[in-house]
Amino acid sequence: MSERVLRGSRLGATSYETDRNADLAPRRSVRYVCPARHDTTVPFAVEAELPATWQCRICGRAARLVDGPPPVPRPTKPARTHWDMLLERRSVDALEEVLAERLNLLREDSSRQRRRTA
């Protein structure tokens, strides 16, 4: 066996590599402040796009970027009701036809049941 084999290591174990002779990407520290005034500093790469909000490490609320633009609100879709989804599949005239057919079937069934009991 080779002398270079590392014994006792397994998949997912800590790395034996070092940062020696490795150039790290240039970084900058960015401050975020939450509504409870908790200060959070996060390191980012210089070329990274900064998010407008970051989750506070202490209370979990959304912290805003210090000296940054206000967060852009996300567009929200209006809630779709069952009626809206039904109108996507059928027109009102077609729905009235289906209703008339179902009412006729119900009336026929009820008249048959009356005949049986009489």
N, C-alpha and C positions, 0 to 999 in steps of 0.2 A: 504494500500500500504506500501511497505517496506521503511524504512528510508534510505536505501542504494542506492536507485534509483537515477541516475544522470539525472536531468531534463534539457531539452534544448540541449541534445546531439543528434546527428544524424549520419547517415552513412557517413563516409568520414571526420568527424570533427577531430579536433586535439586530440591526445591521452592524456589520463589523467594518464598514467603510468609514473613512474619516473625511472631513472637509478640507484636509490639506491639499494644496494645489488645485483647489476648485474656486472659481470666481462666482460669487453669488450675484444675482441680478440686483441692480441698483434699486433701493427701496426708499419709501417715504412714509412717515407716520401721519395718520389722519385722525382727528378727534371727532367724536360723536357725543352728543349730550341728549339724554332722555328727558321726558317731562318731569321726572323726579330729581333732576339735576345730577344724575350719576354720569361721570365722565368716563368714556371708553376710548382707548387709543388702539388703532388697528394698523398694522404695517401692510402696505400695498406696494407692488412694483410700480416704478415711475411711469411706465407706459400703460398701466391698468386704468380702466374707466372706473371712477369712484361712484358707488351707489349713494343715492340721496339719503337713504335710511339704513340703519344697522340695528340688529337686536341687542338691547342692553344686556350685559352679562350679569347684572345684579338683579334687576326686576323683570326682565324679559320684554319690556315694552319697546316700541320703535323709537330709537334715538336718531336725531337729525344731525346731518353733517354741519360742523361748525364752519361758518363763513362760506357756506355753499348755497346753491340755489334751492328754493323750496321744492319739496318732492312733487312730481307731476301726478295728479290723481289719475288712477286707472279708469278707463271707460268701463262702465257697467252696463250690462244688458238688462232691459226691463224683464220682470218675471213673466213667463209665459203661462197662461192659464190653460185648462183643458179645452176651453172653448176656442182659444187661439190655435191650439194644435189641431183641433178638429177642422177649423176653417182652412188650414193649410192643405188638408187632404180633400175636402169636399166644399162645394158651394152651398149657399143657403137654400137654393132651390132643390138641390140633390138631397139635402138633409130633410127638407119638408116631405119629399117623396118617400124617403125611408121611414119617416115617422108615420105617414099615412098607411104604408104597408104594414108596419108593426101594429098600429092600432086596429086595423082590419083583422089581422091574425088574432089579436087578443079578444076582439069582439066575437069572432067565430068560435074560439075556444070556450068562452064563457057561455055562449048560446048552446054549444054541444053539452056542456056540463049540466045546464038547466034541463035539457031534454032527458038526460040519463036519470036524473034524480026525480023527475016528474012521472 
